[in-house]
C-alpha cells in the first residue's frame, strides 16, 4: 500500500533499529535519538518481526518472520562438518574485509578472536589486533593480555596493546555508561575495553573492526551451557541467539559507532549460523 511504511532489520539483529508509537511515530538506530526528537520511550524492534506502519491510519502492525531451527540435525560426519564450517567462516570473513584498507581485530588471545585473526592472516589481509588491559601497581597481569601476547607471537600477528591505569577507568565510565544506557556490571565490563580498543583503532585511522561475538551462542561456549542436558543444548544455543539483539549486539554497535567504527561479526553470518 502506498501509505504504508515497512521497517525490518537483519534476522539476528546485528544492526539496531528502535521505534516509538505514542503521540506520533518515529524510528532510529539508537534509543538516545528519541529523546532529541521529544519522545520519552523507545522500543527495540524484534528482528523476528516486520513492522508495518499505516501513515493514514497511524496504526502499527507486525508480521512474524521465520528464524533458524534446531531441526533437522546435521548428520554428516564430523570431518565433513568441520571442512564445510571452515569454508563458511573463510567466506564470511572474506566478504567483510574492507578492500584496500587496513582494519582491526578485537583480540583477547581466546579461541574466537584467534580463529578470526588466523583466517584474516591466511587471506593476506592487512590488519592489526587490539588488546586492552587494566593495570595497577601490585596487580597480576591480566589473563587476556598474557594470552594475546603469546598467541600473537606464535602466529606472527601485529598486536597493539592498550594498557589503562586503574585510576583512568572512572573517566572512561563517564562516557561508556551513557553510551550503553545501562549500569549493569557485566554489560559495562564488556563495553569498556571495547570502547578503548575502538578508540585506539580510530587513532590509527582504522574504520573497520572485527569481533568474535556470537561464537559462544553458536558453539555453546558459556559456562551455563555445561549445566544443560545434551538433548537440550541446541535449544539453549538458539535461545541465546534470540536474546542477543537487545543485549550484546545493541551494546557493541553503539560503542563502536561512537568512535566511527564499523563493527563486523563474521560468526553471525547467516550461512554460518544456519
Buried (B, 14 or more C-beta within 10 A) or exposed (E): EEEEEEBBBEBBBBBBBBBBBEEEBBBBBBBEBBEEEEBEEBBBBBBBBBBBBBEEEEEBEEEEEEEBEEEEEEEEEEEEEEEEBEEBBBBBBEEBBBEEEBBBBBBBBBBBBBBBBBBBBEEEBEBBBBBBBBBEEEEEEBEBBEBBBEBBEEEEBBBBBBEBEEEBBEEBBEBBBEBBBBEEEEBBEBBBBBBBBBBBBBEEEBBBBBBBBBBBBBBBBBEEBEEBEEEEBBEBBBEBBBEBBBBBBBBBBBBBBBBEBBBBBBBBBEEBBE
